[in-house]
């Protein structure tokens, strides 16, 4: 007799351990304000996916947080494992978009609060300093809260602002319309098999970005490896030929706008001496 595996069974101790380790590594990098903010953004994103899976009774793990005991971010982010196929496009779309929207709703107020706590200072001449690219939303927050900043000055982000910046970057990366990323799920749910053309185009754009900025090289390589492992085509659903309803199509446009607001063509650059 075949018995179904119980759903939503996890080694809770492992998830708690990874979370606590990530608290430690992010705390060491940016202090309690950074740690709380980045974990809130990443946690909201992943629990958005998780609770959507629970709603549709699609077996999924609790979030795995990834500690990274090195400078800059202190974490590689977080993810959940979806342990069974998602049968319909409607379910796939809702599960895919729930994470980016939930994380974005936490990141936006954190960004404005963090930018308000930031300071404006002259640009230093030190070689080797890291320069963070400014997504459109960061530029908007800076303009609203600080007005025009002279070219000779720069905004020094408060730890909460930096956590929000990292959260926006993570949102943009997940919304790339490729493979098993959130954007790949959304693209397939909207376009069906035609989403393969979007995937190929996006890989070309990612390769071009890697030539534009070295900070894209690792992410582009990871996307290529993912496609080589799982294939160009998204796994099919039983209702591939049935269009999504109007509400979900509007949400897909909103997801594209979120990507545009969070994306920057050169996330991290190292300043060179003159």
KOLLO-657112 format. One record per residue (C-alpha): residue number from 1; residue in one letter; x, y, z. Coordinates in pm, 1 decimal, decimal comma, padded with zeros to 6 digits. Layout:
BEGIN
TORMI seq type        u        v        w
TORMI NUM    A        X        Y        Z
...
***
This chain:
BEGIN
TORMI seq type        u        v        w
TORMI   1    X  00000,0  00000,0  00000,0
TORMI   2    X  00127,0  00346,0 -00092,7
TORMI   3    X  00117,0  00604,1  00184,1
TORMI   4    X  00141,8  00975,2  00114,0
TORMI   5    X  00430,9  01146,8  00287,0
TORMI   6    X  00301,0  01388,3  00553,5
TORMI   7    X  00325,3  01747,1  00433,9
TORMI   8    X  00498,6  02040,8  00598,9
TORMI   9    X  00724,9  01819,4  00810,6
TORMI  10    X  01053,7  01991,7  00887,7
TORMI  11    X  01357,5  01955,8  01108,2
TORMI  12    X  01261,0  02268,4  01296,9
TORMI  13    X  01585,1  02266,2  01494,7
TORMI  14    X  01782,9  02309,2  01171,1
TORMI  15    X  01579,2  02609,9  01060,2
TORMI  16    X  01615,3  02768,3  01404,5
TORMI  17    X  01990,2  02701,2  01408,2
TORMI  18    X  02042,8  02856,2  01064,5
TORMI  19    X  01829,1  03153,9  01164,5
TORMI  20    X  02029,0  03211,9  01483,9
TORMI  21    X  02357,8  03178,8  01294,5
TORMI  22    X  02231,9  03435,0  01043,4
TORMI  23    X  02131,6  03666,2  01327,7
TORMI  24    X  02490,0  03640,2  01449,7
TORMI  25    X  02660,6  03699,3  01114,8
TORMI  26    X  02435,4  03991,1  01019,7
TORMI  27    X  02472,6  04143,1  01367,8
TORMI  28    X  02852,5  04129,3  01335,4
TORMI  29    X  02838,1  04297,4  00993,1
TORMI  30    X  02597,9  04582,8  01063,8
TORMI  31    X  02471,1  04577,9  01420,8
TORMI  32    X  02128,4  04502,7  01559,6
TORMI  33    X  01945,5  04755,4  01339,1
TORMI  34    X  02085,8  04600,6  01021,3
TORMI  35    X  02029,0  04245,6  01144,4
TORMI  36    X  01665,1  04300,1  01243,8
TORMI  37    X  01585,1  04484,2  00920,3
TORMI  38    X  01743,2  04242,0  00675,2
TORMI  39    X  01599,0  03938,4  00852,2
TORMI  40    X  01254,8  04101,5  00851,3
TORMI  41    X  01276,5  04163,1  00475,2
TORMI  42    X  01414,1  03819,3  00387,2
TORMI  43    X  01179,4  03647,4  00631,1
TORMI  44    X  00874,4  03828,3  00491,7
TORMI  45    X  00972,7  03726,4  00139,6
TORMI  46    X  01014,2  03357,9  00221,0
TORMI  47    X  00714,1  03335,5  00451,2
TORMI  48    X  00510,9  03494,9  00172,2
TORMI  49    X  00594,8  03189,8 -00040,0
TORMI  50    X  00549,2  02952,9  00252,8
TORMI  51    X  00202,2  03070,5  00353,9
TORMI  52    X  00089,8  03072,2 -00010,1
TORMI  53    X  00202,6  02708,0 -00027,4
TORMI  54    X  00011,5  02633,2  00293,2
TORMI  55    X -00298,0  02799,8  00147,3
TORMI  56    X -00285,1  02574,8 -00158,9
TORMI  57    X -00166,9  02267,1  00035,6
TORMI  58    X  00155,0  02249,7 -00167,5
TORMI  59    X  00424,0  02085,0  00043,4
TORMI  60    X  00704,4  02328,7  00126,1
TORMI  61    X  00972,9  02371,6  00388,7
TORMI  62    X  01011,4  02646,5  00640,9
TORMI  63    X  01264,2  02912,8  00533,5
TORMI  64    X  01632,1  02824,7  00534,9
TORMI  65    X  01836,1  03132,6  00626,8
TORMI  66    X  02192,3  03131,9  00494,2
TORMI  67    X  02459,9  03282,4  00721,5
TORMI  68    X  02768,9  03426,2  00555,8
TORMI  69    X  03048,2  03510,6  00803,9
TORMI  70    X  03216,4  03763,6  00576,5
TORMI  71    X  03194,6  04144,3  00544,9
TORMI  72    X  02927,3  04340,9  00355,5
TORMI  73    X  02597,8  04148,4  00393,9
TORMI  74    X  02648,2  03873,9  00654,3
TORMI  75    X  02402,0  03649,9  00467,3
TORMI  76    X  02342,5  03490,2  00130,1
TORMI  77    X  01968,4  03535,3  00174,5
TORMI  78    X  01706,0  03269,9  00242,3
TORMI  79    X  01497,3  03016,1  00053,2
TORMI  80    X  01226,1  02755,2  00093,3
TORMI  81    X  01206,3  02412,4 -00069,5
TORMI  82    X  00885,9  02332,8 -00257,3
TORMI  83    X  00868,1  01955,6 -00234,8
TORMI  84    X  00598,1  01872,0 -00486,1
TORMI  85    X  00492,3  01992,5 -00831,9
TORMI  86    X  00258,1  02291,9 -00847,0
TORMI  87    X -00033,0  02173,6 -01060,4
TORMI  88    X -00192,7  02493,2 -01191,7
TORMI  89    X -00078,4  02828,3 -01328,7
TORMI  90    X -00299,4  03015,6 -01083,6
TORMI  91    X -00133,3  02842,8 -00788,6
TORMI  92    X  00212,9  02883,3 -00943,2
TORMI  93    X  00156,4  03253,5 -00998,3
TORMI  94    X  00023,9  03317,6 -00648,1
TORMI  95    X  00307,1  03126,0 -00480,6
TORMI  96    X  00568,5  03292,5 -00702,8
TORMI  97    X  00450,3  03650,2 -00654,3
TORMI  98    X  00366,8  03628,4 -00282,1
TORMI  99    X  00733,2  03642,0 -00177,7
TORMI 100    X  00847,1  03949,8 -00371,8
TORMI 101    X  00537,9  04149,3 -00275,9
TORMI 102    X  00566,5  04060,3  00094,5
TORMI 103    X  00937,6  04143,7  00103,8
TORMI 104    X  00886,3  04465,6 -00092,0
TORMI 105    X  00614,9  04585,7  00146,2
TORMI 106    X  00861,4  04553,8  00434,0
TORMI 107    X  01161,3  04691,1  00242,6
TORMI 108    X  00995,5  05017,3  00131,0
TORMI 109    X  00921,5  05167,8  00475,5
TORMI 110    X  01258,2  05037,9  00599,2
TORMI 111    X  01427,5  05215,6  00308,0
TORMI 112    X  01265,1  05552,7  00375,7
TORMI 113    X  01330,7  05523,3  00748,4
TORMI 114    X  01690,9  05418,4  00686,4
TORMI 115    X  01756,1  05696,8  00434,0
TORMI 116    X  01612,0  05949,1  00680,5
TORMI 117    X  01867,2  05829,2  00937,9
TORMI 118    X  02154,4  05842,4  00687,7
TORMI 119    X  02404,1  06125,9  00645,8
TORMI 120    X  02544,4  06320,1  00353,4
TORMI 121    X  02923,1  06347,6  00338,2
TORMI 122    X  03192,4  06449,7  00087,1
TORMI 123    X  03307,8  06174,3 -00145,7
TORMI 124    X  03640,4  06048,7 -00010,9
TORMI 125    X  03942,6  05991,6 -00235,2
TORMI 126    X  04031,1  05655,6 -00081,0
TORMI 127    X  04102,0  05385,7 -00336,3
TORMI 128    X  03916,4  05059,2 -00292,8
TORMI 129    X  03597,3  05201,1 -00140,6
TORMI 130    X  03277,0  05020,5 -00237,0
TORMI 131    X  03018,1  05219,6 -00428,9
TORMI 132    X  02657,9  05097,6 -00418,3
TORMI 133    X  02440,2  05136,5 -00722,7
TORMI 134    X  02116,4  05324,4 -00664,5
TORMI 135    X  01791,1  05159,7 -00773,7
TORMI 136    X  01515,3  05398,8 -00876,6
TORMI 137    X  01343,6  05357,2 -00540,6
TORMI 138    X  01661,5  05451,8 -00352,2
TORMI 139    X  01699,3  05759,1 -00573,6
TORMI 140    X  01337,9  05851,6 -00501,2
TORMI 141    X  01380,4  05814,9 -00124,7
TORMI 142    X  01702,1  06018,1 -00134,6
TORMI 143    X  01540,1  06296,5 -00338,6
TORMI 144    X  01230,9  06313,4 -00116,5
TORMI 145    X  01420,1  06313,8  00211,9
TORMI 146    X  01742,9  06496,5  00122,9
TORMI 147    X  01673,8  06688,4 -00195,0
TORMI 148    X  01937,9  06715,2 -00469,9
TORMI 149    X  02278,9  06595,7 -00344,5
TORMI 150    X  02580,7  06766,7 -00509,3
TORMI 151    X  02811,7  06551,1 -00721,0
TORMI 152    X  03089,4  06610,4 -00470,2
TORMI 153    X  02885,6  06446,7 -00192,6
TORMI 154    X  02724,9  06110,0 -00133,3
TORMI 155    X  02467,0  05953,1  00093,2
TORMI 156    X  02619,0  05734,3  00364,3
TORMI 157    X  02348,9  05478,3  00432,6
TORMI 158    X  02244,7  05400,9  00787,8
TORMI 159    X  02251,1  05022,6  00860,0
TORMI 160    X  01872,2  05012,3  00823,1
TORMI 161    X  01903,8  05185,7  00485,4
TORMI 162    X  02173,0  04940,3  00374,9
TORMI 163    X  01958,0  04644,9  00482,7
TORMI 164    X  01671,4  04786,8  00275,2
TORMI 165    X  01907,8  04837,5 -00020,5
TORMI 166    X  02016,1  04474,0  00004,1
TORMI 167    X  01653,2  04367,1  00034,1
TORMI 168    X  01566,0  04556,0 -00285,8
TORMI 169    X  01858,0  04392,1 -00465,8
TORMI 170    X  01746,5  04046,8 -00348,4
TORMI 171    X  01394,0  04124,1 -00471,2
TORMI 172    X  01523,8  04225,2 -00814,2
TORMI 173    X  01738,5  03911,8 -00841,1
TORMI 174    X  01444,0  03688,5 -00755,4
TORMI 175    X  01223,3  03862,9 -01012,6
TORMI 176    X  01454,1  03780,3 -01303,8
TORMI 177    X  01215,7  03594,1 -01540,6
TORMI 178    X  01423,1  03277,1 -01550,5
TORMI 179    X  01372,9  02911,8 -01457,8
TORMI 180    X  01279,7  02840,6 -01097,0
TORMI 181    X  01319,7  03198,2 -00977,6
TORMI 182    X  01007,1  03386,5 -00869,5
TORMI 183    X  01016,3  03583,0 -01192,4
TORMI 184    X  01040,1  03258,8 -01389,0
TORMI 185    X  00724,4  03127,7 -01223,8
TORMI 186    X  00541,5  03453,1 -01292,2
TORMI 187    X  00661,6  03465,3 -01653,2
TORMI 188    X  00550,1  03108,4 -01722,3
TORMI 189    X  00212,2  03162,0 -01554,9
TORMI 190    X  00148,9  03465,7 -01777,0
TORMI 191    X  00304,0  03351,7 -02104,4
TORMI 192    X  00303,0  02972,1 -02093,8
TORMI 193    X  00554,3  02814,3 -02332,1
TORMI 194    X  00639,5  03154,8 -02477,0
TORMI 195    X  00817,5  03228,5 -02148,8
TORMI 196    X  01112,4  03028,0 -02286,6
TORMI 197    X  01188,2  03318,1 -02523,5
TORMI 198    X  01188,8  03553,6 -02224,6
TORMI 199    X  01431,2  03321,1 -02045,9
TORMI 200    X  01674,5  03316,4 -02339,6
TORMI 201    X  01654,7  03694,5 -02376,0
TORMI 202    X  01710,7  03746,5 -02004,3
TORMI 203    X  02021,1  03528,6 -02005,7
TORMI 204    X  02157,7  03742,9 -02289,7
TORMI 205    X  02085,8  04056,1 -02086,1
TORMI 206    X  02251,8  03902,9 -01778,6
TORMI 207    X  02566,2  03821,8 -01977,5
TORMI 208    X  02573,6  04180,5 -02104,0
TORMI 209    X  02535,2  04303,2 -01745,5
TORMI 210    X  02831,9  04088,5 -01640,8
TORMI 211    X  03044,8  04274,7 -01895,9
TORMI 212    X  02902,7  04602,8 -01762,9
TORMI 213    X  02973,7  04526,9 -01396,7
TORMI 214    X  03175,3  04247,8 -01236,5
TORMI 215    X  02917,0  04227,8 -00958,3
TORMI 216    X  02687,0  04041,3 -01201,3
TORMI 217    X  02934,6  03766,6 -01292,0
TORMI 218    X  02851,3  03526,1 -01008,4
TORMI 219    X  02474,3  03573,1 -01039,8
TORMI 220    X  02485,7  03526,4 -01416,9
TORMI 221    X  02693,4  03210,9 -01377,6
TORMI 222    X  02447,7  03074,3 -01120,9
TORMI 223    X  02152,6  03136,3 -01355,1
TORMI 224    X  02331,9  02960,1 -01640,3
TORMI 225    X  02409,3  02662,2 -01414,4
TORMI 226    X  02044,6  02653,0 -01303,7
TORMI 227    X  01923,2  02645,2 -01663,3
TORMI 228    X  02182,4  02381,5 -01756,7
TORMI 229    X  02057,6  02168,2 -01466,9
TORMI 230    X  01681,4  02210,8 -01503,0
TORMI 231    X  01648,5  02308,7 -01868,8
TORMI 232    X  01529,8  02620,8 -02048,3
TORMI 233    X  01161,4  02532,6 -02031,4
TORMI 234    X  00966,0  02582,5 -01713,8
TORMI 235    X  00793,3  02264,4 -01585,4
TORMI 236    X  00447,3  02245,8 -01738,9
TORMI 237    X  00118,8  02276,2 -01552,2
TORMI 238    X -00199,7  02095,0 -01646,6
TORMI 239    X -00370,5  02421,4 -01748,9
TORMI 240    X -00084,4  02570,2 -01951,2
TORMI 241    X -00321,8  02679,3 -02229,6
TORMI 242    X -00567,3  02863,6 -02000,6
TORMI 243    X -00500,8  03240,6 -01964,1
TORMI 244    X -00472,5  03400,5 -01623,4
TORMI 245    X -00752,2  03621,3 -01499,5
TORMI 246    X -00739,6  04000,9 -01520,2
TORMI 247    X -00648,0  04053,2 -01152,9
TORMI 248    X -00340,7  03832,2 -01177,6
TORMI 249    X -00234,1  03999,4 -01501,3
TORMI 250    X -00247,8  04334,3 -01319,1
TORMI 251    X -00039,2  04184,8 -01039,4
TORMI 252    X  00213,3  04065,9 -01300,8
TORMI 253    X  00248,3  04425,9 -01420,4
TORMI 254    X  00296,7  04534,0 -01058,5
TORMI 255    X  00570,9  04270,4 -01022,3
TORMI 256    X  00742,4  04415,3 -01331,1
TORMI 257    X  00722,0  04762,9 -01177,6
TORMI 258    X  00869,7  04632,6 -00851,8
TORMI 259    X  01157,2  04483,5 -01050,7
TORMI 260    X  01215,2  04815,4 -01226,5
TORMI 261    X  01216,6  05004,5 -00894,4
TORMI 262    X  01458,0  04758,9 -00728,8
TORMI 263    X  01700,0  04694,5 -01017,2
TORMI 264    X  02035,5  04863,7 -01065,4
TORMI 265    X  02272,9  04783,3 -01355,3
TORMI 266    X  02583,1  04805,8 -01133,9
TORMI 267    X  02499,9  04695,7 -00776,9
TORMI 268    X  02849,7  04710,9 -00627,8
TORMI 269    X  03155,5  04884,6 -00769,5
TORMI 270    X  03499,2  04936,8 -00623,5
TORMI 271    X  03632,7  05290,8 -00659,1
TORMI 272    X  03971,9  05319,4 -00822,0
TORMI 273    X  04229,6  05579,6 -00734,6
TORMI 274    X  04284,2  05866,1 -00974,8
***
